[in-house]
Amino acid sequence: MPMSAHEIEHLLREAFPDAEIQVGGSDGVHMSAMVVDESFRGKNRVQQQRAVYAALKGKMDGSDGELHALALTTKAPE
């Protein structure tokens, strides 16, 4: 079952309540997200993206994942 942009944003907002979050895509399977959050400061890209994937609570895991692909941009605020 595909995920809506609203569902993705909701999960991200739970983990990153003060972040700037933008979610795009229309098919619910191939989506994009940008997350800008202070908690990313001092972390490398891999650490930042792992935090985002953890926030998605397994929605991308294995063949049963609801979200097949997420083009992800993460960074700390400037």
Phi, psi and omega in degrees: 000122181296158178254139177279159177302323180297317179297317179296313180299321179300313179297318179293321181295327176298320182276330184230071189297334182257007185282156165274121184232130174230128179238133180230173182112156184232349184264354178075000180241320178245102187236172175226153177210145171237129179232119178245114185215143180299330181296346179277347182300129179085356178258148177280172184300321180297315179297320179297314183289328175297322178296320178293315179298322177298322179295334180280359170051048174080008182291347179251005187281131171058192183288344179269001182299140180284333184245115185281318184215139178225109174284115192241132172240128178228145175191164173275154178298151179278000000 
